């Protein structure tokens, strides 16, 4: 057996099936030289990176006959448990998507992290940090 950290490093750097839809929307570069669809997703990626929480961006997830691409698939840095993070910049499909996750036993505030924003209330670093503290016991200065 490899130590969890080595296994997670291998997992994070291994190729995976990514969302290939709308590549022209991938405009926001992260510190890992990835491109994301929104500034908010880039902020989340930066926070995960700084906290050394391994993640994959828009990694394929099959739930029954449906294929999703969660914004982030995350592995707990100590236990290796899998979490998903959906950021809803537009609320149009939030409830349907959350219901689908729940149908397959993936619940908000358990294995599903969710964040939201509106034009009047954009996602903040503090909101991201609160979610990471709650789920991964991260410490911020």
C-alpha positions as CSV (number, residue, x, y, z in Angstrom):
1,X,0.0,0.0,0.0
2,X,1.1,3.5,-0.8
3,X,0.6,6.2,1.8
4,X,-2.6,8.1,1.3
5,X,-0.8,11.2,0.3
6,X,1.2,9.5,-2.5
7,X,-2.0,7.7,-3.7
8,X,-3.8,11.0,-3.8
9,X,-1.0,12.8,-5.6
10,X,-1.2,10.0,-8.2
11,X,-5.0,10.3,-8.4
12,X,-4.9,14.0,-8.9
13,X,-2.3,13.9,-11.6
14,X,-3.7,10.9,-13.5
15,X,-5.7,11.5,-16.7
16,X,-9.5,11.4,-16.5
17,X,-12.6,11.9,-18.6
18,X,-13.3,15.6,-18.6
19,X,-16.2,17.6,-19.8
20,X,-15.5,18.3,-23.4
21,X,-18.6,20.6,-23.9
22,X,-18.1,24.3,-24.7
23,X,-14.3,24.4,-24.5
24,X,-14.4,28.1,-25.5
25,X,-15.9,28.9,-22.1
26,X,-12.7,27.8,-20.3
27,X,-11.2,31.2,-19.9
28,X,-10.0,31.5,-16.3
29,X,-6.5,30.2,-15.6
30,X,-5.6,28.8,-12.2
31,X,-2.3,28.4,-10.4
32,X,-2.1,24.8,-11.7
33,X,-2.3,26.1,-15.3
34,X,-5.9,24.7,-15.7
35,X,-8.6,26.7,-17.4
36,X,-12.0,27.0,-15.7
37,X,-15.4,28.4,-16.8
38,X,-15.8,31.1,-14.1
39,X,-13.7,33.3,-11.7
40,X,-15.6,31.7,-8.8
41,X,-14.5,28.2,-9.9
42,X,-10.9,29.5,-10.2
43,X,-11.2,30.9,-6.6
44,X,-12.4,27.5,-5.4
45,X,-9.5,25.8,-7.2
46,X,-7.0,28.2,-5.7
47,X,-8.3,27.5,-2.2
48,X,-8.2,23.8,-2.7
49,X,-4.6,24.0,-4.1
50,X,-3.4,26.2,-1.2
51,X,-4.9,23.8,1.3
52,X,-3.3,20.8,-0.5
53,X,-6.7,19.2,-1.1
54,X,-6.5,17.1,-4.2
55,X,-9.2,17.7,-6.8
56,X,-10.2,17.1,-10.4
57,X,-12.1,19.7,-12.4
58,X,-15.2,18.6,-14.3
59,X,-14.4,14.9,-13.9
60,X,-16.9,12.5,-15.3
61,X,-19.4,11.0,-12.8
62,X,-21.9,8.4,-13.8
63,X,-25.1,8.3,-11.8
64,X,-27.2,5.5,-13.2
65,X,-27.7,6.2,-16.9
66,X,-26.8,9.9,-16.4
67,X,-23.4,11.4,-16.9
68,X,-22.5,14.5,-14.9
69,X,-19.4,16.6,-14.7
70,X,-19.3,18.0,-11.1
71,X,-17.4,21.2,-10.9
72,X,-14.9,19.5,-8.6
73,X,-14.3,16.0,-7.5
74,X,-12.3,16.2,-4.3
75,X,-10.4,13.7,-2.2
76,X,-10.1,14.2,1.5
77,X,-6.4,14.8,2.1
78,X,-6.2,12.5,5.1
79,X,-8.9,9.8,4.5
80,X,-9.1,9.8,0.7
81,X,-12.9,10.0,0.8
82,X,-14.5,11.4,-2.3
83,X,-16.6,14.6,-2.2
84,X,-18.2,16.6,-4.9
85,X,-18.5,20.4,-5.1
86,X,-21.1,22.1,-7.3
87,X,-20.9,25.9,-7.6
88,X,-24.1,27.4,-8.8
89,X,-23.5,30.7,-10.4
90,X,-26.9,30.4,-12.1
91,X,-29.6,28.8,-10.1
92,X,-31.5,27.5,-13.1
93,X,-30.8,23.8,-12.6
94,X,-29.6,23.8,-8.9
95,X,-32.6,21.9,-7.4
96,X,-32.7,19.3,-10.2
97,X,-29.0,18.6,-10.0
98,X,-29.1,18.4,-6.2
99,X,-32.1,16.1,-6.3
100,X,-30.2,13.8,-8.7
101,X,-27.2,13.6,-6.4
102,X,-29.5,12.8,-3.5
103,X,-31.2,10.0,-5.5
104,X,-27.8,8.3,-5.5
105,X,-27.0,8.9,-1.9
106,X,-24.8,12.0,-2.3
107,X,-26.2,14.6,0.1
108,X,-25.4,18.3,0.6
109,X,-23.3,18.9,3.7
110,X,-22.2,15.3,3.7
111,X,-20.4,14.3,0.4
112,X,-21.7,17.2,-1.6
113,X,-20.5,20.7,-1.1
114,X,-22.6,23.4,-2.7
115,X,-22.0,27.1,-3.2
116,X,-24.1,29.7,-4.8
117,X,-23.9,33.3,-5.9
118,X,-26.0,36.0,-7.5
119,X,-25.0,39.2,-9.2
120,X,-25.7,41.1,-6.0
121,X,-23.9,38.5,-3.8
122,X,-20.9,37.0,-5.6
123,X,-19.0,34.1,-4.1
124,X,-16.5,35.2,-1.5
125,X,-13.2,33.7,-0.3
126,X,-14.8,33.6,3.2
127,X,-17.6,31.4,2.0
128,X,-15.1,29.0,0.4
129,X,-13.0,28.9,3.5
130,X,-16.1,28.2,5.7
131,X,-16.9,25.2,3.5
132,X,-13.3,23.9,3.6
133,X,-13.1,24.4,7.4
134,X,-16.4,22.5,7.9
135,X,-15.6,19.5,5.6
136,X,-11.8,19.3,5.9
137,X,-10.9,21.1,9.1
138,X,-8.7,23.5,7.2
139,X,-7.1,26.4,9.1
140,X,-6.9,29.9,7.6
141,X,-4.9,32.9,8.7
